[in-house]
Amino acid sequence: MQNSTLNKTQWVELFRAAGLDEAAMRQWHRLFEQRHPAQHQAFLEWLQIPAEETAQIRQASR
């Protein structure tokens, strides 16, 4: 059975395919962090992003 969880690389590929560039992805994280911080944390954990990187993403998104 395949792993049913997307990883960070796959998620970024989806964003890029949808037309998001780096600036748009940063804005997406900012909005997610501002509106739903606990869910943003949970999402980053779901992507299996290491704790240190998750903290960096969240700090940059504030």
C-alpha positions in Angstrom: 0.0 0.0 0.0 1.3 3.4 -0.9 1.8 6.2 1.6 -1.4 8.3 1.5 0.2 11.4 2.9 1.5 14.1 0.6 5.0 15.4 1.4 6.3 18.9 1.2 7.8 18.4 -2.3 4.5 17.1 -3.7 2.5 20.0 -2.1 4.9 22.6 -3.6 4.6 20.9 -7.0 0.8 21.2 -6.8 1.1 24.9 -5.9 3.5 25.5 -8.8 1.2 23.6 -11.2 -1.7 25.9 -10.0 0.4 28.9 -10.9 1.7 30.0 -7.5 5.2 31.4 -7.3 7.3 31.9 -4.2 5.6 35.2 -3.2 2.2 33.7 -3.6 3.2 30.7 -1.5 4.5 33.0 1.3 1.3 34.9 1.2 -0.7 31.7 1.5 1.3 30.7 4.6 0.8 34.2 6.0 -2.9 34.0 5.6 -3.1 30.4 7.0 -1.0 31.4 10.0 -3.0 34.6 10.7 -6.4 33.0 10.3 -5.8 29.5 11.6 -2.5 29.2 13.5 -3.2 25.8 15.1 -4.4 24.3 11.9 -1.4 25.7 10.1 0.8 23.9 12.6 -1.1 20.7 12.1 -0.9 21.0 8.3 2.9 21.4 8.5 3.2 18.4 10.8 0.9 16.4 8.4 3.4 17.2 5.6 6.1 15.7 7.9 8.1 18.9 7.9 10.8 18.8 10.7 9.9 20.8 13.8 12.8 23.3 13.3 11.6 24.1 9.7 8.0 24.2 10.8 9.0 26.8 13.4 10.9 28.8 10.8 7.9 28.8 8.4 5.5 29.9 11.1 7.8 32.6 12.3 8.3 34.0 8.8 4.5 33.9 8.3 3.7 36.2 11.2 
